[in-house]
Amino acid sequence: MDIVTSGVASPDFKTQAEIAEIIKVPERTLEDWRLNHVGPPYMKLGRHVRYDLLEVVAWARDQRHA
């Protein structure tokens, strides 16, 4: 169950491995995207990289081409 604060659900943070599996790309691709500032939004929590699942989904939808 999500923790709810002020009526807003908490973010669902995922690891690089989890996001790679969800969007079906190699982990190395996510690393390259981070280095080139072109991939989904991420955050660093100390030395740990985390992705907010809702932000990754929104980013992926923006990548659609007609």
PyMOL Python script that loads the backbone (N, CA, C, O; Angstrom):
from pymol import cmd

cmd.read_pdbstr("""\
ATOM      1  N   MET A   1       0.832  -1.169   0.000  1.00  0.00           N
ATOM      2  CA  MET A   1       0.000   0.000   0.000  1.00  0.00           C
ATOM      3  C   MET A   1       0.883   1.240   0.000  1.00  0.00           C
ATOM      4  O   MET A   1       1.880   1.287   0.720  1.00  0.00           O
ATOM      5  N   ASP A   2       0.529   2.252  -0.803  1.00  0.00           N
ATOM      6  CA  ASP A   2       1.289   3.497  -0.869  1.00  0.00           C
ATOM      7  C   ASP A   2       1.036   4.348   0.361  1.00  0.00           C
ATOM      8  O   ASP A   2      -0.068   4.374   0.906  1.00  0.00           O
ATOM      9  N   ILE A   3       2.074   5.039   0.785  1.00  0.00           N
ATOM     10  CA  ILE A   3       1.931   6.017   1.844  1.00  0.00           C
ATOM     11  C   ILE A   3       1.298   7.251   1.221  1.00  0.00           C
ATOM     12  O   ILE A   3       1.708   7.686   0.145  1.00  0.00           O
ATOM     13  N   VAL A   4       0.314   7.810   1.882  1.00  0.00           N
ATOM     14  CA  VAL A   4      -0.362   8.984   1.351  1.00  0.00           C
ATOM     15  C   VAL A   4      -0.074  10.175   2.249  1.00  0.00           C
ATOM     16  O   VAL A   4      -0.262  10.113   3.464  1.00  0.00           O
ATOM     17  N   THR A   5       0.387  11.267   1.634  1.00  0.00           N
ATOM     18  CA  THR A   5       0.675  12.491   2.357  1.00  0.00           C
ATOM     19  C   THR A   5      -0.115  13.618   1.715  1.00  0.00           C
ATOM     20  O   THR A   5       0.037  13.881   0.522  1.00  0.00           O
ATOM     21  N   SER A   6      -0.938  14.270   2.478  1.00  0.00           N
ATOM     22  CA  SER A   6      -1.754  15.390   1.981  1.00  0.00           C
ATOM     23  C   SER A   6      -2.566  14.981   0.758  1.00  0.00           C
ATOM     24  O   SER A   6      -2.761  15.792  -0.148  1.00  0.00           O
ATOM     25  N   GLY A   7      -3.036  13.756   0.716  1.00  0.00           N
ATOM     26  CA  GLY A   7      -3.879  13.313  -0.385  1.00  0.00           C
ATOM     27  C   GLY A   7      -3.127  12.933  -1.644  1.00  0.00           C
ATOM     28  O   GLY A   7      -3.756  12.629  -2.658  1.00  0.00           O
ATOM     29  N   VAL A   8      -1.791  12.940  -1.615  1.00  0.00           N
ATOM     30  CA  VAL A   8      -0.987  12.607  -2.792  1.00  0.00           C
ATOM     31  C   VAL A   8      -0.214  11.320  -2.498  1.00  0.00           C
ATOM     32  O   VAL A   8       0.449  11.213  -1.466  1.00  0.00           O
ATOM     33  N   ALA A   9      -0.299  10.359  -3.395  1.00  0.00           N
ATOM     34  CA  ALA A   9       0.419   9.094  -3.211  1.00  0.00           C
ATOM     35  C   ALA A   9       1.917   9.328  -3.295  1.00  0.00           C
ATOM     36  O   ALA A   9       2.373  10.182  -4.055  1.00  0.00           O
ATOM     37  N   SER A  10       2.680   8.581  -2.524  1.00  0.00           N
ATOM     38  CA  SER A  10       4.135   8.719  -2.548  1.00  0.00           C
ATOM     39  C   SER A  10       4.686   8.174  -3.860  1.00  0.00           C
ATOM     40  O   SER A  10       4.068   7.313  -4.487  1.00  0.00           O
ATOM     41  N   PRO A  11       5.850   8.676  -4.278  1.00  0.00           N
ATOM     42  CA  PRO A  11       6.455   8.185  -5.518  1.00  0.00           C
ATOM     43  C   PRO A  11       6.844   6.711  -5.401  1.00  0.00           C
ATOM     44  O   PRO A  11       7.131   6.204  -4.317  1.00  0.00           O
ATOM     45  N   ASP A  12       6.843   6.055  -6.534  1.00  0.00           N
ATOM     46  CA  ASP A  12       7.236   4.644  -6.596  1.00  0.00           C
ATOM     47  C   ASP A  12       8.638   4.591  -7.193  1.00  0.00           C
ATOM     48  O   ASP A  12       8.795   4.493  -8.410  1.00  0.00           O
ATOM     49  N   PHE A  13       9.662   4.656  -6.334  1.00  0.00           N
ATOM     50  CA  PHE A  13      11.039   4.675  -6.800  1.00  0.00           C
ATOM     51  C   PHE A  13      11.485   3.280  -7.219  1.00  0.00           C
ATOM     52  O   PHE A  13      11.229   2.295  -6.527  1.00  0.00           O
ATOM     53  N   LYS A  14      12.161   3.216  -8.372  1.00  0.00           N
ATOM     54  CA  LYS A  14      12.657   1.957  -8.926  1.00  0.00           C
ATOM     55  C   LYS A  14      14.155   2.060  -9.167  1.00  0.00           C
ATOM     56  O   LYS A  14      14.694   3.149  -9.363  1.00  0.00           O
ATOM     57  N   THR A  15      14.812   0.917  -9.148  1.00  0.00           N
ATOM     58  CA  THR A  15      16.239   0.857  -9.443  1.00  0.00           C
ATOM     59  C   THR A  15      16.452   0.867 -10.957  1.00  0.00           C
ATOM     60  O   THR A  15      15.510   0.724 -11.736  1.00  0.00           O
ATOM     61  N   GLN A  16      17.701   1.038 -11.346  1.00  0.00           N
ATOM     62  CA  GLN A  16      18.057   0.983 -12.762  1.00  0.00           C
ATOM     63  C   GLN A  16      17.659  -0.367 -13.365  1.00  0.00           C
ATOM     64  O   GLN A  16      17.113  -0.422 -14.467  1.00  0.00           O
ATOM     65  N   ALA A  17      17.931  -1.438 -12.649  1.00  0.00           N
ATOM     66  CA  ALA A  17      17.597  -2.776 -13.156  1.00  0.00           C
ATOM     67  C   ALA A  17      16.093  -2.926 -13.356  1.00  0.00           C
ATOM     68  O   ALA A  17      15.653  -3.505 -14.349  1.00  0.00           O
ATOM     69  N   GLU A  18      15.310  -2.409 -12.422  1.00  0.00           N
ATOM     70  CA  GLU A  18      13.850  -2.521 -12.545  1.00  0.00           C
ATOM     71  C   GLU A  18      13.335  -1.715 -13.728  1.00  0.00           C
ATOM     72  O   GLU A  18      12.476  -2.184 -14.474  1.00  0.00           O
ATOM     73  N   ILE A  19      13.856  -0.505 -13.904  1.00  0.00           N
ATOM     74  CA  ILE A  19      13.413   0.331 -15.028  1.00  0.00           C
ATOM     75  C   ILE A  19      13.847  -0.278 -16.356  1.00  0.00           C
ATOM     76  O   ILE A  19      13.086  -0.257 -17.323  1.00  0.00           O
ATOM     77  N   ALA A  20      15.057  -0.818 -16.413  1.00  0.00           N
ATOM     78  CA  ALA A  20      15.518  -1.467 -17.643  1.00  0.00           C
ATOM     79  C   ALA A  20      14.576  -2.598 -18.036  1.00  0.00           C
ATOM     80  O   ALA A  20      14.253  -2.761 -19.213  1.00  0.00           O
ATOM     81  N   GLU A  21      14.142  -3.368 -17.067  1.00  0.00           N
ATOM     82  CA  GLU A  21      13.208  -4.463 -17.334  1.00  0.00           C
ATOM     83  C   GLU A  21      11.849  -3.925 -17.786  1.00  0.00           C
ATOM     84  O   GLU A  21      11.247  -4.462 -18.716  1.00  0.00           O
ATOM     85  N   ILE A  22      11.373  -2.882 -17.141  1.00  0.00           N
ATOM     86  CA  ILE A  22      10.051  -2.325 -17.464  1.00  0.00           C
ATOM     87  C   ILE A  22      10.026  -1.761 -18.877  1.00  0.00           C
ATOM     88  O   ILE A  22       9.075  -2.005 -19.621  1.00  0.00           O
ATOM     89  N   ILE A  23      11.068  -1.000 -19.265  1.00  0.00           N
ATOM     90  CA  ILE A  23      11.030  -0.383 -20.602  1.00  0.00           C
ATOM     91  C   ILE A  23      11.796  -1.193 -21.647  1.00  0.00           C
ATOM     92  O   ILE A  23      11.946  -0.769 -22.793  1.00  0.00           O
ATOM     93  N   LYS A  24      12.277  -2.369 -21.230  1.00  0.00           N
ATOM     94  CA  LYS A  24      12.887  -3.330 -22.162  1.00  0.00           C
ATOM     95  C   LYS A  24      14.111  -2.784 -22.890  1.00  0.00           C
ATOM     96  O   LYS A  24      14.231  -2.899 -24.110  1.00  0.00           O
ATOM     97  N   VAL A  25      15.015  -2.187 -22.115  1.00  0.00           N
ATOM     98  CA  VAL A  25      16.306  -1.764 -22.658  1.00  0.00           C
ATOM     99  C   VAL A  25      17.389  -2.295 -21.723  1.00  0.00           C
ATOM    100  O   VAL A  25      17.114  -2.544 -20.549  1.00  0.00           O
ATOM    101  N   PRO A  26      18.613  -2.473 -22.218  1.00  0.00           N
ATOM    102  CA  PRO A  26      19.704  -2.904 -21.340  1.00  0.00           C
ATOM    103  C   PRO A  26      20.019  -1.838 -20.289  1.00  0.00           C
ATOM    104  O   PRO A  26      19.820  -0.648 -20.530  1.00  0.00           O
ATOM    105  N   GLU A  27      20.503  -2.260 -19.146  1.00  0.00           N
ATOM    106  CA  GLU A  27      20.909  -1.315 -18.108  1.00  0.00           C
ATOM    107  C   GLU A  27      21.963  -0.353 -18.633  1.00  0.00           C
ATOM    108  O   GLU A  27      21.963   0.829 -18.289  1.00  0.00           O
ATOM    109  N   ARG A  28      22.856  -0.861 -19.463  1.00  0.00           N
ATOM    110  CA  ARG A  28      23.916  -0.024 -20.023  1.00  0.00           C
ATOM    111  C   ARG A  28      23.331   1.140 -20.825  1.00  0.00           C
ATOM    112  O   ARG A  28      23.905   2.229 -20.835  1.00  0.00           O
ATOM    113  N   THR A  29      22.207   0.928 -21.491  1.00  0.00           N
ATOM    114  CA  THR A  29      21.557   1.995 -22.244  1.00  0.00           C
ATOM    115  C   THR A  29      21.109   3.106 -21.298  1.00  0.00           C
ATOM    116  O   THR A  29      21.288   4.286 -21.599  1.00  0.00           O
ATOM    117  N   LEU A  30      20.531   2.738 -20.162  1.00  0.00           N
ATOM    118  CA  LEU A  30      20.133   3.747 -19.177  1.00  0.00           C
ATOM    119  C   LEU A  30      21.345   4.537 -18.687  1.00  0.00           C
ATOM    120  O   LEU A  30      21.266   5.752 -18.505  1.00  0.00           O
ATOM    121  N   GLU A  31      22.462   3.847 -18.475  1.00  0.00           N
ATOM    122  CA  GLU A  31      23.689   4.523 -18.047  1.00  0.00           C
ATOM    123  C   GLU A  31      24.156   5.517 -19.105  1.00  0.00           C
ATOM    124  O   GLU A  31      24.512   6.651 -18.784  1.00  0.00           O
ATOM    125  N   ASP A  32      24.153   5.090 -20.369  1.00  0.00           N
ATOM    126  CA  ASP A  32      24.559   5.971 -21.468  1.00  0.00           C
ATOM    127  C   ASP A  32      23.632   7.182 -21.559  1.00  0.00           C
ATOM    128  O   ASP A  32      24.094   8.308 -21.745  1.00  0.00           O
ATOM    129  N   TRP A  33      22.327   6.950 -21.429  1.00  0.00           N
ATOM    130  CA  TRP A  33      21.368   8.050 -21.480  1.00  0.00           C
ATOM    131  C   TRP A  33      21.629   9.050 -20.358  1.00  0.00           C
ATOM    132  O   TRP A  33      21.559  10.260 -20.574  1.00  0.00           O
ATOM    133  N   ARG A  34      21.931   8.549 -19.159  1.00  0.00           N
ATOM    134  CA  ARG A  34      22.230   9.456 -18.042  1.00  0.00           C
ATOM    135  C   ARG A  34      23.463  10.300 -18.347  1.00  0.00           C
ATOM    136  O   ARG A  34      23.466  11.508 -18.111  1.00  0.00           O
ATOM    137  N   LEU A  35      24.501   9.671 -18.866  1.00  0.00           N
ATOM    138  CA  LEU A  35      25.734  10.399 -19.184  1.00  0.00           C
ATOM    139  C   LEU A  35      25.500  11.460 -20.260  1.00  0.00           C
ATOM    140  O   LEU A  35      26.139  12.512 -20.244  1.00  0.00           O
ATOM    141  N   ASN A  36      24.592  11.187 -21.188  1.00  0.00           N
ATOM    142  CA  ASN A  36      24.309  12.100 -22.296  1.00  0.00           C
ATOM    143  C   ASN A  36      23.086  12.986 -22.051  1.00  0.00           C
ATOM    144  O   ASN A  36      22.702  13.769 -22.920  1.00  0.00           O
ATOM    145  N   HIS A  37      22.476  12.864 -20.870  1.00  0.00           N
ATOM    146  CA  HIS A  37      21.315  13.687 -20.487  1.00  0.00           C
ATOM    147  C   HIS A  37      20.167  13.592 -21.485  1.00  0.00           C
ATOM    148  O   HIS A  37      19.567  14.606 -21.843  1.00  0.00           O
ATOM    149  N   VAL A  38      19.859  12.373 -21.937  1.00  0.00           N
ATOM    150  CA  VAL A  38      18.783  12.209 -22.916  1.00  0.00           C
ATOM    151  C   VAL A  38      17.706  11.216 -22.481  1.00  0.00           C
ATOM    152  O   VAL A  38      16.686  11.094 -23.159  1.00  0.00           O
ATOM    153  N   GLY A  39      17.897  10.524 -21.399  1.00  0.00           N
ATOM    154  CA  GLY A  39      16.962   9.480 -20.998  1.00  0.00           C
ATOM    155  C   GLY A  39      15.895   9.969 -20.040  1.00  0.00           C
ATOM    156  O   GLY A  39      15.672  11.171 -19.896  1.00  0.00           O
ATOM    157  N   PRO A  40      15.247   9.033 -19.396  1.00  0.00           N
ATOM    158  CA  PRO A  40      14.197   9.385 -18.444  1.00  0.00           C
ATOM    159  C   PRO A  40      14.779  10.095 -17.224  1.00  0.00           C
ATOM    160  O   PRO A  40      15.945   9.897 -16.884  1.00  0.00           O
ATOM    161  N   PRO A  41      13.966  10.920 -16.570  1.00  0.00           N
ATOM    162  CA  PRO A  41      14.458  11.619 -15.380  1.00  0.00           C
ATOM    163  C   PRO A  41      14.845  10.629 -14.283  1.00  0.00           C
ATOM    164  O   PRO A  41      14.205   9.593 -14.106  1.00  0.00           O
ATOM    165  N   TYR A  42      15.893  10.968 -13.562  1.00  0.00           N
ATOM    166  CA  TYR A  42      16.380  10.108 -12.474  1.00  0.00           C
ATOM    167  C   TYR A  42      16.828  10.988 -11.330  1.00  0.00           C
ATOM    168  O   TYR A  42      16.913  12.208 -11.474  1.00  0.00           O
ATOM    169  N   MET A  43      17.110  10.385 -10.210  1.00  0.00           N
ATOM    170  CA  MET A  43      17.647  11.119  -9.070  1.00  0.00           C
ATOM    171  C   MET A  43      18.753  10.306  -8.438  1.00  0.00           C
ATOM    172  O   MET A  43      18.799   9.082  -8.564  1.00  0.00           O
ATOM    173  N   LYS A  44      19.634  10.995  -7.762  1.00  0.00           N
ATOM    174  CA  LYS A  44      20.698  10.328  -7.017  1.00  0.00           C
ATOM    175  C   LYS A  44      20.362  10.487  -5.540  1.00  0.00           C
ATOM    176  O   LYS A  44      20.194  11.604  -5.052  1.00  0.00           O
ATOM    177  N   LEU A  45      20.268   9.389  -4.845  1.00  0.00           N
ATOM    178  CA  LEU A  45      20.080   9.376  -3.401  1.00  0.00           C
ATOM    179  C   LEU A  45      21.383   8.844  -2.835  1.00  0.00           C
ATOM    180  O   LEU A  45      21.590   7.633  -2.746  1.00  0.00           O
ATOM    181  N   GLY A  46      22.258   9.764  -2.455  1.00  0.00           N
ATOM    182  CA  GLY A  46      23.609   9.361  -2.108  1.00  0.00           C
ATOM    183  C   GLY A  46      24.295   8.884  -3.370  1.00  0.00           C
ATOM    184  O   GLY A  46      24.403   9.633  -4.342  1.00  0.00           O
ATOM    185  N   ARG A  47      24.758   7.650  -3.364  1.00  0.00           N
ATOM    186  CA  ARG A  47      25.385   7.104  -4.578  1.00  0.00           C
ATOM    187  C   ARG A  47      24.435   6.208  -5.359  1.00  0.00           C
ATOM    188  O   ARG A  47      24.834   5.571  -6.334  1.00  0.00           O
ATOM    189  N   HIS A  48      23.188   6.162  -4.933  1.00  0.00           N
ATOM    190  CA  HIS A  48      22.202   5.286  -5.559  1.00  0.00           C
ATOM    191  C   HIS A  48      21.335   6.047  -6.556  1.00  0.00           C
ATOM    192  O   HIS A  48      20.811   7.116  -6.242  1.00  0.00           O
ATOM    193  N   VAL A  49      21.187   5.495  -7.750  1.00  0.00           N
ATOM    194  CA  VAL A  49      20.330   6.075  -8.786  1.00  0.00           C
ATOM    195  C   VAL A  49      18.943   5.472  -8.634  1.00  0.00           C
ATOM    196  O   VAL A  49      18.795   4.256  -8.512  1.00  0.00           O
ATOM    197  N   ARG A  50      17.936   6.321  -8.642  1.00  0.00           N
ATOM    198  CA  ARG A  50      16.556   5.862  -8.555  1.00  0.00           C
ATOM    199  C   ARG A  50      15.718   6.613  -9.584  1.00  0.00           C
ATOM    200  O   ARG A  50      16.014   7.751  -9.947  1.00  0.00           O
ATOM    201  N   TYR A  51      14.665   5.944 -10.040  1.00  0.00           N
ATOM    202  CA  TYR A  51      13.732   6.502 -11.010  1.00  0.00           C
ATOM    203  C   TYR A  51      12.334   6.479 -10.411  1.00  0.00           C
ATOM    204  O   TYR A  51      11.937   5.501  -9.779  1.00  0.00           O
ATOM    205  N   ASP A  52      11.586   7.566 -10.613  1.00  0.00           N
ATOM    206  CA  ASP A  52      10.179   7.601 -10.223  1.00  0.00           C
ATOM    207  C   ASP A  52       9.395   6.983 -11.384  1.00  0.00           C
ATOM    208  O   ASP A  52       9.431   7.493 -12.504  1.00  0.00           O
ATOM    209  N   LEU A  53       8.701   5.901 -11.115  1.00  0.00           N
ATOM    210  CA  LEU A  53       8.028   5.157 -12.177  1.00  0.00           C
ATOM    211  C   LEU A  53       7.073   6.033 -12.978  1.00  0.00           C
ATOM    212  O   LEU A  53       7.031   5.920 -14.203  1.00  0.00           O
ATOM    213  N   LEU A  54       6.306   6.899 -12.327  1.00  0.00           N
ATOM    214  CA  LEU A  54       5.365   7.746 -13.063  1.00  0.00           C
ATOM    215  C   LEU A  54       6.092   8.713 -14.006  1.00  0.00           C
ATOM    216  O   LEU A  54       5.614   8.988 -15.106  1.00  0.00           O
ATOM    217  N   GLU A  55       7.242   9.223 -13.572  1.00  0.00           N
ATOM    218  CA  GLU A  55       8.025  10.111 -14.436  1.00  0.00           C
ATOM    219  C   GLU A  55       8.612   9.359 -15.628  1.00  0.00           C
ATOM    220  O   GLU A  55       8.686   9.904 -16.729  1.00  0.00           O
ATOM    221  N   VAL A  56       9.025   8.126 -15.416  1.00  0.00           N
ATOM    222  CA  VAL A  56       9.566   7.308 -16.516  1.00  0.00           C
ATOM    223  C   VAL A  56       8.474   7.007 -17.529  1.00  0.00           C
ATOM    224  O   VAL A  56       8.711   7.079 -18.735  1.00  0.00           O
ATOM    225  N   VAL A  57       7.289   6.674 -17.056  1.00  0.00           N
ATOM    226  CA  VAL A  57       6.166   6.394 -17.962  1.00  0.00           C
ATOM    227  C   VAL A  57       5.825   7.645 -18.765  1.00  0.00           C
ATOM    228  O   VAL A  57       5.606   7.561 -19.973  1.00  0.00           O
ATOM    229  N   ALA A  58       5.777   8.806 -18.108  1.00  0.00           N
ATOM    230  CA  ALA A  58       5.491  10.057 -18.815  1.00  0.00           C
ATOM    231  C   ALA A  58       6.567  10.343 -19.860  1.00  0.00           C
ATOM    232  O   ALA A  58       6.256  10.743 -20.982  1.00  0.00           O
ATOM    233  N   TRP A  59       7.838  10.138 -19.489  1.00  0.00           N
ATOM    234  CA  TRP A  59       8.940  10.343 -20.438  1.00  0.00           C
ATOM    235  C   TRP A  59       8.787   9.406 -21.642  1.00  0.00           C
ATOM    236  O   TRP A  59       8.941   9.831 -22.787  1.00  0.00           O
ATOM    237  N   ALA A  60       8.487   8.148 -21.382  1.00  0.00           N
ATOM    238  CA  ALA A  60       8.345   7.167 -22.465  1.00  0.00           C
ATOM    239  C   ALA A  60       7.220   7.555 -23.411  1.00  0.00           C
ATOM    240  O   ALA A  60       7.356   7.415 -24.627  1.00  0.00           O
ATOM    241  N   ARG A  61       6.120   8.037 -22.869  1.00  0.00           N
ATOM    242  CA  ARG A  61       5.001   8.461 -23.724  1.00  0.00           C
ATOM    243  C   ARG A  61       5.383   9.651 -24.581  1.00  0.00           C
ATOM    244  O   ARG A  61       4.909   9.773 -25.710  1.00  0.00           O
ATOM    245  N   ASP A  62       6.244  10.545 -24.061  1.00  0.00           N
ATOM    246  CA  ASP A  62       6.700  11.690 -24.838  1.00  0.00           C
ATOM    247  C   ASP A  62       7.619  11.289 -25.985  1.00  0.00           C
ATOM    248  O   ASP A  62       7.852  12.086 -26.893  1.00  0.00           O
ATOM    249  N   GLN A  63       8.142  10.069 -25.957  1.00  0.00           N
ATOM    250  CA  GLN A  63       9.062   9.610 -26.996  1.00  0.00           C
ATOM    251  C   GLN A  63       8.333   9.084 -28.226  1.00  0.00           C
ATOM    252  O   GLN A  63       8.970   8.728 -29.217  1.00  0.00           O
ATOM    253  N   ARG A  64       7.000   9.033 -28.173  1.00  0.00           N
ATOM    254  CA  ARG A  64       6.211   8.520 -29.295  1.00  0.00           C
ATOM    255  C   ARG A  64       6.389   9.376 -30.534  1.00  0.00           C
ATOM    256  O   ARG A  64       6.468  10.602 -30.456  1.00  0.00           O
ATOM    257  N   HIS A  65       6.448   8.724 -31.657  1.00  0.00           N
ATOM    258  CA  HIS A  65       6.536   9.408 -32.947  1.00  0.00           C
ATOM    259  C   HIS A  65       5.345   8.997 -33.782  1.00  0.00           C
ATOM    260  O   HIS A  65       4.925   7.841 -33.766  1.00  0.00           O
ATOM    261  N   ALA A  66       4.806   9.958 -34.513  1.00  0.00           N
ATOM    262  CA  ALA A  66       3.624   9.681 -35.345  1.00  0.00           C
ATOM    263  C   ALA A  66       4.003   8.912 -36.593  1.00  0.00           C
ATOM    264  O   ALA A  66       3.137   8.593 -37.408  1.00  0.00           O
TER     265      ALA A  66
END
""", "prot")
cmd.dss("prot")
cmd.show_as("cartoon", "prot")
cmd.util.cbc("prot")
cmd.orient("prot")
